[in-house]
Structures are given as structure tokens and as C-alpha cells.
Amino acid sequence: MKLLLPTLLVSASVLMPAQVRLPEFTREQLPNGAVLLMLPRHDVPLVSVRAVFRGGAESEPPGKNGIAAITAELMRRGAGKRSAARIDLDLDFLGAELSAGANRQSAFFALEFLSRTAPEAMAILGDILAAPAFPEDEVRKVLAQAADRVRAAKDNPGMAVGRYFNGLFYPAGHPYRHSGAADEISVARLSREEILTYYRRMATGKNLILIAVGDFNPASFAALARRAASSLPPGAAFQTPQAGELRFERPRLLLVDKPDATQTYFRIGMPGIHRRHPDRVALLVANTLFGGRFTSLLNDTLRVNAGLTYGANSILELDRLPGAIAINSYTPTATTAKAIDLALDVLRRFATSGATAEQLESARAYIKGNFPTERLETSDQLCSALADLELFGLDRSDIDSFFPQLDSLTVESLNAAIRRHFTESNLQFCLVGNASAIEKDVAKYAVARKVVSVKSEGFVPPEI
Amino acid sequence: MVQVSEHTLSNGMKILIHEDHDVPNVAFYLFFKVGSRNERPGVTGISHFFEHMMFNGAKKYGPKQFDIQMEKAGGRNNAYTSRDVTVYTDWFPRSALELMFDMEADRIRDLSFDPKIVESERGVVSSERRTSVDNSPFGVLFEQLNATAYVAHPYQWPVIGWASDIESWTMDDLKAHYRMGYAPNNCVAVVSGDVTPAEVLALAKKYLEPIPRQEPPPPVRTVEPPQLGERRVEVRRPANLPMLMLSYHIGAARDPDFPVYEVIETLLTGGRSARLHQRLVEKEQLVLNVGGGVRPSLDPGQFLFNFQVRSGRQPAEVEKALYEELDRLSRETVPAEELQKSRNQILAGFYRQLKTIAGKANLVGSYEVFSGSWNQVNEAPARIEKVTAADVQRVAAKVFAPRNRTVATLIPEQRAEVKP
């Protein structure tokens, strides 16, 4: 086999599939405005269904952060003729799994069931979408649980650091400041009335994207899906908010004091891009090299060479509005400044020197090699891929042309993108740890800084 | 049905191959039958530490090369260590198949031990321990629960190891562990994905078969003596919410009652309609969530429960309600419909594990190691079907006896008394 290949084709990356394609799917708009996407495939006897309402964090009224996810959770707690307990019981009896939640741009229901139970499962989903009852006692229960989840998150610094970072990084009024997560303050403000009003505004035909991937017969399943979607009123389509460019005039530092922490968890951010930005493919490569895989510069420096942490990575947010590029790691309290210094050193070198042709080649192969199992292998992954296309206004070429776009990326254009987006100036630092032990050492990173106690309410610091 | 082609190399290594051409990728899982149960006091955690060392260079592929070459070829890897096994997991495009066989064989046969790298990796593992145990209420409490539930058997120490052992194991300890655990005849290799059995077998013969057979780890002799009464342990530390965990001794994976444990697990904790979720989370609102259940193990294991207690509620209230539910299971016959619901849930969960080539590799390898044959995968649904209401009642009465339980509570304290 190998002998038949031209001798030029020696590197593994060249042997990889030159192209991946999204499997064929159908798209149909229902009379109430809902969009129905269907992709049949028959590897295991399961069907994945995703009901997505546009909106999410971007649709939350000021001070009511968390309402999108809480509304989604409550929709499954009593709908049509079924009580909350009845829905749980009926879904479990079918072997189905349902999760409900919200992210920055949508609220979603992810349902997976055995193929032969499709009529029952889709009938329950239809009720949840169009006929939720919002029983008073369930509302009280869910709000109280949400408040306790915030308390539990603050017991885990690794979980809390991301939320504090958003509170620092995004300005007042920006929908990503809370990113759809509730806190003690917003939970206390929510009422059944408000949740009902929010539901009526957002759960409309024009906001709904219904996606099914898996083991079904398209003709008979389409009837079930149409029935589940079509009892929603058309309503008004959600008008997505605009947000100004993220720009920082100076470095800032938020230190969240958790006196019993034996490690410092840190996230350091700079302005990044949105999902449709022309630099996306270049920055996916850049992020892979910087902190997106095990051999990345950050992990190699902080973990492999220095032994300062179990892991160091970088995050490239890709949402509808521009997000962050952030360094993320943790280290024992005593080595806090040492680890941050090393991370900043890696950033400085990357921002100024960029990547080599060899690094580009390696990152390209890594992204292509992992893409099929990360995005296209399971029905739930395909549901996510299809949901992204609709939510971000993309078409199938987003996936079908992904490999050609990677292939055509040159080291010059990669480095130009790195220079445009990676910067060592005006960084935003968020640290969770033992403040009295590290405060002096980290003062050098920013003149503008504040210390807050993990016990104070919410995740948004006072203005820094 | 999961189809597997099974082969044993002349050095005793078992090769299991599953073809699946849905995506042009491969999952390669190597199960070494060595874990924290094969350790002793003073070197606890060394199996897990060794898992890290396997990425730090061998004879042909030096330090960092395993990851560099693999990622450059479009692959990704990880590994995990448990009480019973150390498993290396490689995911890659089919074009990297031969490279992976070459690199795996290199590190199984000729790992190098650089003192500088050992020291740096010690820091990495200490940080892992700080994150997964010291800075996690769950981690701290779980460690104390196990240290109390087992008094003799090695399952009493944490897989990651006690902090003092992580600080002090030596080069000789590491080399001895390598010799003990990494014999080819102590390994089951599973290849799942876009491959043919013929090509995989040819590569296995070329790269893995020349590795000489060695003595496998000595048998674990200690048998945990029967528990003679309830045991309790408390952890006091700063926290917003209390936490409660319980452990009951049960049999090992090959215990004929294991399918019954799985059905009981589902009745109590599977999905939102499960008995404990409905009572503790929804009706009495004592806890935020219910966790736990059973996992297959080589030696007798545990039926675990864990609860994040709600603010203003006491762990004792949760205990009382839990004991009533466990009692009810042994006193009253489970209604036929509820039993059928559990079977449906287990069957659907089984299919969910078959969705990916990685899931199939893990499932096939786990059945081979824990149940004695990969083919048990295909019998799993029938075994669950056979579990009766009488089985549930009999096993619940035996397992959930008060004298068989260990209870661990995390009590929030306002002041930090923990020294870093």
C-alpha cells in the first residue's frame, strides 16, 4: 500500500483525509417560523433531538441573569397533563435522557431516546416546549436550588474562577458578564411572573430550531417533529443585541480571597473574536499552539518543563459577540508569581515571534486529525454542529470548507493574525486564592486592582 | 452486537480488534492490570505517578517525543489509573496507526528514567493532588471515607497517593513498579475504529510481540475482613455547604450478584425518577444532588452514595431518609413496572457507551479485564433482564445492613484552620 504512494507524501498529515463533509441533512421552515433540521443515520438505535431557542444570556433582562437556564429547567417541571415527577418517570421509563440549560446565545433541550420510543418521547418534548405549567412550588424549589449551587461553586475555586473572570472581563450591561449563570443576587429577584413573561417572549416559533439526528425514518419522524414544534405561536423573532468592541485602557487585577485555598487558580484575558470573524481559522491554529493541546507552549512551559501545575491551557471563546482569549492554570500558593511570570513570558514570545512553518504544519494536522471524532462522530455532536450553523447564520460550507481553509493558511497570514490579537498589554487578571499570602507578589501585574472575599455576594467585582 | 476479533501474541499480550468505519479514526486502548491495589504503604500513588512517567521518554522516542509525534500526526492521548488498572488511551487518524504501535512498543519495552524529569513530574502530581483533593470538598471527603471503610485491603489508600508518599518515592521504587506492572502478558490492547484485523495484527506482531514476557504482578493477598459495625468519620473545613458520603461493602465484578447491584443502583440513583432523587432532592429538598452507585472492581468493592447537602439542612436528616429508603428496598417488593424502567435505563445507557469508537474500546477492554472476557459485553443486556424483584430484595437486605456501612460527613467551619 505504502509503495504505491508518491514519495513526496511522507508526512502523516498529508495522508489524512483531505476533506470532511457534513452528512446530508434536510432543512424546512414550519408555518410558525420554526426551523426543522433532520439528519438520519443508523449506527446505534438512538435518536438525538435538540430544541434550541435563540436568546440565552443575550436575551436576559438586566439583573435577571440566570433566567434563561432557570426557565428551561422549569419548562420540564410540569407540562401538558404531566407533573414534574410524571415527566421524569415517563422519560426514565423510555430510557431517555433530557438536559435543559442555556448558554450565551441560546436556551436548549437535549433529548436522547431509543428509536422505538420516538412517538412517546416527542410527545413529551412537545408539551415541554409549548405547554409548560410553571407550578409555584417548582419555581420556589428551583430558585432555592440555584442559590445553593452558587454556594457550592464557591467551595470549588476551580469552578469559581471562570465566573469571576467573566465578571471582571465584560463591562456592565454586557450579556457575557454573567454568561447566563445565576448568582445569589439575581436569584432573589426572580419571580414566577417574570419567568412566565420571559417564557412567552422567547419560546416562540420564530426563535425555535428543532434538530434531530439518529436512527429514524425521515417521513414518519418528520410528522412527530412538526407536531412538537408547531404548537408554539410564531411570536416575534429575537433581535440580537449589539455590543461595542472590547477594549481595555490598562491592566486590571481581581484577587478573590479564599483563605483556605492551597493553590491559586488564575485566568488572564485579552480581547478576542466572534464566531464569524475572518481570523477564526487562523486563531484556532494559533490557540492550538499557544495553549490548546498537551504540547502547547503554555502546557510545555508550566507543566512539562517547570512542574508548576497539573495543567495550563488557553481558551478561545467563539460566540456571537466578540469574546476573550484567556490563559488558564493553577499552581501552589507559594509559586503563584513564578507561574504567572512564566505564562506571561510565553505570551510575550508568542505575540512577538509568532509561529514557525513547522508549528503550523503540526497544529494543522492536529486539528484535522481530531475533527472527525470531536465534531462528526455521534448524533449529539452532529446536533451541536447543525445548531451552530443556524444560530450563527452559517451554511454547510462552514464545515465542508474547513479543511481547505486550514490547508490554505500560510505562516505569514497566521502570524499576521497572531499579531492582531495576541498582546501582552492591558491584560485582565483574575486570581482565586489565599490573598494574604500572594497579594504582595501579584501587585506588580496591575496598578488597578481589588481584593474581594469569596464570601461577598455575586461574582462581579466593584469597579476597578 | 459488538464484534471483536481476538488474538493472543506469543508473549501473552492480548489484542482485541473492533472494526468501525464511520469516521476515519482509531481508538487504541492499552489496559495494564496494575493499579493502586498493587501498592504498599510508603509508595501509595506510584501506579498513577508511573502513568505520568510513561509520557516522559523511552529509547527510540526521547523526552516529549511521544506527545510531539502523536499530535503532529493528528492524534491525542490521555491515560487513567484506578485501583485495579492503568489504561493508556490514544485517539488518532488511521494514517498514524503504525506510528502508534511503534511508540507504544518503545515505551512498554524501553522506558527511560531521567532523575530531573522525575522531580519535575513530582511537582505536576502534587498539583494534581492539590486540585482533585485538597481544594475539592468532594475529594477530601472521599479519601477519608475509603480510608475508614477499608482497614486491611489496599483499596483504603487514594489512587493519587498520600501527599507524603508523592514527596518521597525513589527511582528504585519507580523501576521496580515498571518491572512489576508492564509485562506484555499483563496487558490487554484494544484497537477500535477504521482498521482491519489483518493490518492491526501484522503491526502487533511486528512491534509488540518481540517484547519479552515477564513475571506479572504478585497476587494481592490481603482480603478485607468483614465489617463488624458502623464506622463514622468527620472532616471539618471551611465550606458553604455540608456534604455526606456513605460506603457499603459489596462483591467484586465477577460476583454473580453484580447485575443485581446495577439494578439497585438504577432504582436508587438512575435519572430524576429514581427513588433517592425524588425523595431527597424533589420532595424533602434535603440535598442538591444524589451521586454514587457501583463500579466493577477486581477485589470486593463498594456501593457508594454522595450528597451535597442543602443550606440549612443537616447531614443527619439526609441519613435518616436514606436509611428509610434502603430499608424499604429490602422490605417491599419492587413493582414490576419500576423494575422494567430500570432495565430500560440500563439498556439505553449501554447503547450510549457504543456511540463512539473510544467508548467501544473502553467497554471491550473493561469487560475483558473485569469480567474475564470481552464477549460478556454482548451478554450484559440479558444478564440485566434476568434480575428479579426477589433478587433486589435479597441483595438489598444483605448489602444495606447498618453494620456494613461507613459514613463520612463534611462539616463546614467558619474559620480556616487548615494549614497549606
Boltz contact constraints between the chains, C-beta under 6 A:
constraints:
  - contact:
      token1: [A, 12]
      token2: [B, 73]
      max_distance: 6.0
  - contact:
      token1: [A, 12]
      token2: [B, 95]
      max_distance: 6.0
  - contact:
      token1: [A, 12]
      token2: [B, 96]
      max_distance: 6.0
  - contact:
      token1: [A, 15]
      token2: [B, 95]
      max_distance: 6.0
  - contact:
      token1: [A, 16]
      token2: [B, 74]
      max_distance: 6.0
  - contact:
      token1: [A, 16]
      token2: [B, 93]
      max_distance: 6.0
  - contact:
      token1: [A, 16]
      token2: [B, 95]
      max_distance: 6.0
  - contact:
      token1: [A, 17]
      token2: [B, 24]
      max_distance: 6.0
  - contact:
      token1: [A, 43]
      token2: [B, 22]
      max_distance: 6.0
  - contact:
      token1: [A, 44]
      token2: [B, 351]
      max_distance: 6.0
  - contact:
      token1: [A, 44]
      token2: [B, 354]
      max_distance: 6.0
  - contact:
      token1: [A, 44]
      token2: [B, 355]
      max_distance: 6.0
  - contact:
      token1: [A, 46]
      token2: [B, 351]
      max_distance: 6.0
  - contact:
      token1: [A, 88]
      token2: [B, 272]
      max_distance: 6.0
  - contact:
      token1: [A, 88]
      token2: [B, 273]
      max_distance: 6.0
  - contact:
      token1: [A, 89]
      token2: [B, 273]
      max_distance: 6.0
  - contact:
      token1: [A, 92]
      token2: [B, 271]
      max_distance: 6.0
  - contact:
      token1: [A, 92]
      token2: [B, 273]
      max_distance: 6.0
  - contact:
      token1: [A, 92]
      token2: [B, 341]
      max_distance: 6.0
  - contact:
      token1: [A, 92]
      token2: [B, 345]
      max_distance: 6.0
  - contact:
      token1: [A, 93]
      token2: [B, 341]
      max_distance: 6.0
  - contact:
      token1: [A, 95]
      token2: [B, 344]
      max_distance: 6.0
  - contact:
      token1: [A, 95]
      token2: [B, 345]
      max_distance: 6.0
  - contact:
      token1: [A, 95]
      token2: [B, 348]
      max_distance: 6.0
  - contact:
      token1: [A, 114]
      token2: [B, 348]
      max_distance: 6.0
  - contact:
      token1: [A, 148]
      token2: [B, 288]
      max_distance: 6.0
  - contact:
      token1: [A, 148]
      token2: [B, 310]
      max_distance: 6.0
  - contact:
      token1: [A, 148]
      token2: [B, 311]
      max_distance: 6.0
  - contact:
      token1: [A, 151]
      token2: [B, 240]
      max_distance: 6.0
  - contact:
      token1: [A, 151]
      token2: [B, 241]
      max_distance: 6.0
  - contact:
      token1: [A, 152]
      token2: [B, 241]
      max_distance: 6.0
  - contact:
      token1: [A, 152]
      token2: [B, 308]
      max_distance: 6.0
  - contact:
      token1: [A, 154]
      token2: [B, 240]
      max_distance: 6.0
  - contact:
      token1: [A, 155]
      token2: [B, 137]
      max_distance: 6.0
  - contact:
      token1: [A, 155]
      token2: [B, 239]
      max_distance: 6.0
  - contact:
      token1: [A, 155]
      token2: [B, 240]
      max_distance: 6.0
  - contact:
      token1: [A, 157]
      token2: [B, 135]
      max_distance: 6.0
  - contact:
      token1: [A, 259]
      token2: [B, 416]
      max_distance: 6.0
  - contact:
      token1: [A, 260]
      token2: [B, 238]
      max_distance: 6.0
  - contact:
      token1: [A, 260]
      token2: [B, 416]
      max_distance: 6.0
  - contact:
      token1: [A, 260]
      token2: [B, 418]
      max_distance: 6.0
  - contact:
      token1: [A, 261]
      token2: [B, 135]
      max_distance: 6.0
  - contact:
      token1: [A, 262]
      token2: [B, 130]
      max_distance: 6.0
  - contact:
      token1: [A, 262]
      token2: [B, 134]
      max_distance: 6.0
  - contact:
      token1: [A, 262]
      token2: [B, 420]
      max_distance: 6.0
  - contact:
      token1: [A, 263]
      token2: [B, 130]
      max_distance: 6.0
  - contact:
      token1: [A, 263]
      token2: [B, 135]
      max_distance: 6.0
  - contact:
      token1: [A, 293]
      token2: [B, 71]
      max_distance: 6.0
  - contact:
      token1: [A, 294]
      token2: [B, 67]
      max_distance: 6.0
  - contact:
      token1: [A, 295]
      token2: [B, 67]
      max_distance: 6.0
  - contact:
      token1: [A, 295]
      token2: [B, 68]
      max_distance: 6.0
  - contact:
      token1: [A, 295]
      token2: [B, 71]
      max_distance: 6.0
  - contact:
      token1: [A, 303]
      token2: [B, 124]
      max_distance: 6.0
  - contact:
      token1: [A, 307]
      token2: [B, 120]
      max_distance: 6.0
  - contact:
      token1: [A, 307]
      token2: [B, 123]
      max_distance: 6.0
  - contact:
      token1: [A, 307]
      token2: [B, 124]
      max_distance: 6.0
  - contact:
      token1: [A, 309]
      token2: [B, 127]
      max_distance: 6.0
  - contact:
      token1: [A, 310]
      token2: [B, 124]
      max_distance: 6.0
  - contact:
      token1: [A, 310]
      token2: [B, 127]
      max_distance: 6.0
  - contact:
      token1: [A, 310]
      token2: [B, 128]
      max_distance: 6.0
  - contact:
      token1: [A, 310]
      token2: [B, 131]
      max_distance: 6.0
  - contact:
      token1: [A, 333]
      token2: [B, 420]
      max_distance: 6.0
  - contact:
      token1: [A, 362]
      token2: [B, 72]
      max_distance: 6.0
  - contact:
      token1: [A, 365]
      token2: [B, 72]
      max_distance: 6.0
  - contact:
      token1: [A, 365]
      token2: [B, 74]
      max_distance: 6.0
  - contact:
      token1: [A, 366]
      token2: [B, 71]
      max_distance: 6.0
  - contact:
      token1: [A, 366]
      token2: [B, 74]
      max_distance: 6.0
  - contact:
      token1: [A, 368]
      token2: [B, 74]
      max_distance: 6.0
  - contact:
      token1: [A, 369]
      token2: [B, 74]
      max_distance: 6.0
  - contact:
      token1: [A, 369]
      token2: [B, 75]
      max_distance: 6.0
  - contact:
      token1: [A, 369]
      token2: [B, 93]
      max_distance: 6.0
  - contact:
      token1: [A, 370]
      token2: [B, 76]
      max_distance: 6.0
  - contact:
      token1: [A, 372]
      token2: [B, 23]
      max_distance: 6.0
  - contact:
      token1: [A, 372]
      token2: [B, 25]
      max_distance: 6.0
  - contact:
      token1: [A, 373]
      token2: [B, 23]
      max_distance: 6.0
  - contact:
      token1: [A, 373]
      token2: [B, 25]
      max_distance: 6.0
  - contact:
      token1: [A, 377]
      token2: [B, 23]
      max_distance: 6.0
  - contact:
      token1: [A, 377]
      token2: [B, 356]
      max_distance: 6.0
  - contact:
      token1: [A, 378]
      token2: [B, 355]
      max_distance: 6.0
  - contact:
      token1: [A, 378]
      token2: [B, 356]
      max_distance: 6.0
